[in-house]
Structure formats: structure tokens, C-alpha cells
Amino acid sequence: MAEKGQRQLSEKQRRFVREWLVDMNGTRAAVRAGYSEKSAANTASRLMKDPDVQAYRDELLKTEFEALGVTRHSLACLLYTSDAA
């Protein structure tokens, strides 16, 4: 995962991203990943701004979209048809 110029994420940071994918709620993901409940909202905000966390999130989203067969074209068609309704 660590591409040129990227630092290696900790296991806790990777778990945060995986937990974020469950419900896309940063605060709950931070708590489930093992961060302090008291500072979970701030921790989530900080992590989601981290370029390496964003890159890992994008990588996992891309994998999930590919597995579901979601493409740019299919999303565009969905948006177009929902606007027409």
C-alpha cells in the first residue's frame, strides 16, 4: 500500500478506515477502531484530513466499487435518470 511518498499507516489507522466504510461515520469509526470516545470526533476529523488515510480510503472504495460493478458510467446514468424523474 505504501506508494512512493506515502508513509505506512498504523494498524489502528487502517482499522479506522475499514470501520468508516461500515457507516461512513467518522466518530463511530474512531471509537470502533479503538480511539478514545471522548476525543473521537476530533480524531476522526484529523484522520480524514490525512492524505495517507484518504489514499487508503480511496483504495478500499475503489475495490468495493469494482466488486459491485459500479463504474463512472453507471453512476452517471443513475444520476441522469433520477434527475429526469
N, C-alpha and C positions, 0 to 999 in steps of 0.2 A: 504494500500500500504506500509506503513512503517513497514518493517520487522525488526527483531532483528538486531540491529546495524545500522539501517538506520535512518537518520533524516527525518522529514517531509519536503517535498518540498513546497515552496510557490506557490500560485496560478499562479503567473507570470512565475515561472519556469516550472510548469506543462503546462501552455499555450504555452511556448516556444517549448516544446517537441511536443505538438499537432500540432503546426504550422510547425515545422520542418518536420513532416510526410507529409505535403502537397506537398512540392517540394524538400525536403532534402537539403535545402539551409539555413545554419545557420544564415547568415547575414540578409536575408529577414525574417526568422522566428523570429529573435530577434526584428526587427522593428515591425512586426505584433503583437508580444506579448507585446509591449509597452516599450521596452528598447530604449534608445537614439539612433537615427540614426547615430550620429557622432561616437559612440563607439560600434556600433552593431557587427562589425566583431570581435573585441576583446572580447566582451561579449559572443558571440556565441562560440568562441574558448574555453573560460573559462568554460562555462556551459557544453559543450560537453566532457570536461575532468573530470567533477564532477561525481564520482561513483554513487551517488544517481540519478542524471539526466540520466546517462547511464542505470541504472536499470529500471527506469520508461520508457525510450525509448524502451528497450528490451521487457518490459512487453506489451507495446502497439503494437510493431511489432509482437510479438507472437500472440496476439489476432487477429490482422489483417490477418496474415498468416493463422491462424486456420479458420477464417471466409471464406477465399478464397480457403481453401482446399490445401494450399501449405504445403508440407512435405519435409523433408530432401531427401527422396527417389525421389519425383517428381522433385526437383531441380537437383539432381544428374543425373537423366535420361535426363533432359533438357540439362544439360552441356555436357553429354556424346554424345547425338545425334547432338548437334551443333558442337562439335569437329570432329565428323565423317564426317560432310558435307564438 
